[in-house]
């Protein structure tokens, strides 16, 4: 490790779970280093939740990056220095506006389909829509990084709510293929209760897809005012919002344009790169001031 990183000015650790979770991060931060050290906190693991005082170790870092204000507030509650924490959104490529005919609903299931994504609520809402729309019920396309085959949980929920033939499972597909699906989708629905939804939110916005979402999982930071907001675990409210947006082409166009404009202004990879570079400079300044 020192052969590769010993001369670095900045070291950046991406904390996820398990082998790249809080235990190695905290041990690493306790070691001496001449480099400025930055931690990106993607998820909190059980250890640091069970032993909240352990999170004070983050204060040994020179900068901490998170993807949502929700995570920032959690860290502050654990005693982490708020002045060291930067929010870094998920970037996106801006392609020419799509000319594809649009239809159906798209949903991103992340890395763990059954954890924090609101899939059960979405399926309940789709069942209510099917009761009203019958054969005109829009197709629900699902993709995510949870694997190349449909999880048993997803199949069980689909059958439970009578949505066989309504749900189209793409599962894990190449990124470019996923982008093409957004470019022909009519609506993106993200009823998340946890996790992180920056990738589908930014992808939808950049590709002209209006979004219905909860105020969780980094969605407010990405979507701003360019969304239809719903409450968590509210299948009736979600079904109503979907039906209203399906019936209102002007509202869809307004949200699509607002999302595209926001993505161009705040979420391009150039903008995110500049923000990341600014965090690196802040980390270096903090290290040099010690």
TAQUI-V650839 format. One record per residue. N is the residue number from 0. PSI is psi in radians with two decimals (NA if undefined). OMEGA is omega in degrees with one decimal (none if undefined). Layout:
n={N;N}
psi={PSI;PSI}
omega={OMEGA;OMEGA}
This chain:
n={0;1;2;3;4;5;6;7;8;9;10;11;12;13;14;15;16;17;18;19;20;21;22;23;24;25;26;27;28;29;30;31;32;33;34;35;36;37;38;39;40;41;42;43;44;45;46;47;48;49;50;51;52;53;54;55;56;57;58;59;60;61;62;63;64;65;66;67;68;69;70;71;72;73;74;75;76;77;78;79;80;81;82;83;84;85;86;87;88;89;90;91;92;93;94;95;96;97;98;99;100;101;102;103;104;105;106;107;108;109;110;111;112;113;114;115;116;117;118;119;120;121;122;123;124;125;126;127;128;129;130;131;132;133;134;135;136;137;138;139;140;141;142;143;144;145;146;147;148;149;150;151;152;153;154;155;156;157;158;159;160;161;162;163;164;165;166;167;168;169;170;171;172;173;174;175;176;177;178;179;180;181;182;183;184;185;186;187;188;189;190;191;192;193;194;195;196;197;198;199;200;201;202;203;204;205;206;207;208;209;210;211;212;213;214;215;216;217;218;219;220;221;222;223;224;225;226;227;228;229;230;231;232;233;234;235;236;237;238;239;240;241;242;243;244;245;246;247;248;249;250;251;252;253;254;255;256;257;258;259;260;261;262;263;264;265;266;267;268;269;270;271;272;273;274;275;276;277;278;279;280;281;282;283;284;285;286;287;288;289}
psi={-0.80;-0.53;-0.63;-0.58;-0.04;-0.52;0.11;2.51;-0.58;2.33;2.29;2.06;2.19;1.84;2.12;-1.91;2.97;-2.11;-0.41;0.55;-2.76;-0.55;-0.91;-0.60;-0.85;-0.69;-0.71;-0.72;-0.44;-0.25;2.58;2.54;2.47;-0.16;2.66;2.34;2.29;2.38;2.23;2.06;1.84;-0.70;2.65;2.30;2.93;-0.61;-0.86;-0.37;-0.71;-0.51;1.31;-0.52;-0.36;-0.45;-0.26;-0.36;-0.48;-0.45;-0.17;-0.28;2.78;-0.36;2.58;2.25;2.38;2.85;-0.06;2.58;-0.52;-0.80;-0.67;-0.79;-0.63;-0.80;-0.72;-0.71;-0.48;-0.02;0.19;2.43;2.00;-0.54;-0.25;-0.11;2.20;2.46;2.21;1.95;2.96;2.18;2.99;2.61;2.44;1.94;2.88;2.59;2.45;2.45;0.12;2.49;2.46;2.49;2.68;3.09;2.47;2.51;2.39;2.17;0.08;-2.67;-0.39;1.73;-0.60;0.13;1.84;0.17;-0.24;0.44;-0.70;-0.78;-0.72;-0.75;-0.66;-0.75;-0.73;-0.60;-0.68;-0.69;-0.69;-0.63;-0.63;-0.63;-0.41;-2.22;-0.19;0.11;2.25;2.56;2.40;1.96;2.24;2.26;2.96;3.05;0.35;-0.13;2.93;-0.18;2.70;2.18;2.62;-0.61;-0.77;-0.75;-0.73;-0.80;-0.71;-0.77;-0.70;-0.70;0.22;0.69;0.27;2.25;-0.29;-0.63;2.31;1.94;1.99;-0.46;-2.47;2.03;2.80;2.62;-0.78;-0.63;-0.67;-0.75;-0.72;-0.58;-0.68;-0.59;-0.17;0.20;2.62;-0.67;2.53;2.29;2.20;1.41;0.81;2.57;-0.05;-2.72;-2.59;2.30;0.43;-0.65;-0.96;-0.58;-0.85;-0.66;-0.75;-0.83;-0.79;-0.41;0.38;0.53;2.09;2.54;2.37;2.21;2.79;2.93;0.92;3.05;0.52;0.11;-0.73;-0.67;-0.57;-0.76;-0.46;-2.18;0.05;1.02;2.79;2.10;2.43;2.85;2.74;2.53;0.51;1.52;-0.68;-0.81;-0.66;-0.79;-0.75;-0.78;-0.70;-0.83;-0.72;-0.72;-0.61;-0.60;-0.04;1.52;-0.62;-0.73;-0.71;-0.78;-0.71;-0.81;-0.69;-0.77;-0.71;-0.71;-0.76;-0.76;-0.74;-0.72;-0.74;-0.60;-0.66;-0.28;0.13;2.73;-0.53;-0.75;-0.79;-0.65;-0.72;-0.72;-0.70;-0.75;-0.70;-0.67;-0.68;-0.77;-0.70;-0.67;-0.75;-0.75;-0.73;-0.71;-0.73;-0.43;-0.21;NA}
omega={-178.7;175.9;-178.1;-169.8;-172.9;-177.6;-176.0;173.7;-179.2;172.6;-173.3;-177.8;176.8;-179.6;174.4;177.5;173.4;-173.4;177.5;-178.5;-170.9;-176.4;176.5;177.6;-176.7;176.7;179.4;-178.8;179.5;178.7;176.7;178.3;175.3;-177.9;167.8;-174.8;-178.3;175.9;165.7;-179.0;178.4;-177.8;173.1;-179.8;-175.1;-177.5;-175.2;173.8;179.3;-179.5;-171.1;179.9;177.7;-176.7;174.6;177.9;177.9;-178.1;173.1;177.5;178.2;176.5;178.9;179.1;174.8;-176.5;-176.4;177.3;177.5;177.9;178.0;-179.6;176.7;-178.3;178.3;178.5;177.6;177.4;178.9;-177.4;-177.5;-177.3;-179.5;-170.7;175.1;174.0;-178.4;-177.7;176.4;-179.1;-177.2;172.3;177.8;179.1;174.0;179.5;-178.1;174.7;-179.3;170.3;-173.4;175.7;172.7;-176.4;177.8;-176.9;179.1;-175.8;175.4;-179.4;179.4;-172.5;-173.6;-173.2;170.1;-175.1;-179.5;-176.8;178.9;178.3;179.6;180.0;175.0;179.4;180.0;177.2;177.5;178.0;179.2;177.9;-177.5;-171.8;-179.1;-178.0;177.7;179.5;-179.2;176.2;175.3;178.8;-177.9;173.3;179.7;-178.1;-177.0;178.2;-176.7;176.7;-177.7;178.9;179.3;178.4;-179.3;179.2;178.9;-179.5;-179.5;179.4;-178.8;-176.4;173.8;-174.2;174.2;-176.4;176.4;-177.3;176.7;-175.7;173.0;179.5;-176.7;179.3;178.5;-175.6;-178.0;177.4;178.2;178.7;179.2;177.4;177.3;-176.1;175.9;177.6;180.0;-177.2;169.5;-179.3;-177.4;-177.8;-172.9;173.2;-179.8;178.1;-179.7;-173.3;-178.3;-177.9;-179.8;179.7;-178.9;179.4;178.3;-177.5;-177.2;-174.8;169.0;179.4;175.5;-172.4;168.6;-170.3;168.7;177.7;179.7;166.2;-179.9;-177.2;176.8;-179.1;-179.2;-171.2;-177.5;177.9;-173.6;-179.2;165.1;-174.8;178.1;175.2;176.9;172.5;-178.4;-176.8;179.5;179.7;178.9;178.9;178.8;-178.9;178.7;-178.4;179.5;-178.6;175.7;-175.6;-173.5;-178.2;-179.6;178.3;177.6;-179.3;179.2;179.2;179.7;180.0;179.0;178.9;179.1;179.5;179.9;178.6;179.5;-176.0;-169.1;-167.6;175.6;179.7;176.3;178.8;-179.7;177.7;178.5;177.5;178.5;178.9;177.7;176.8;176.8;178.7;178.2;177.5;178.6;178.7;179.8;-180.0;-177.7;-179.9;-177.7;none}
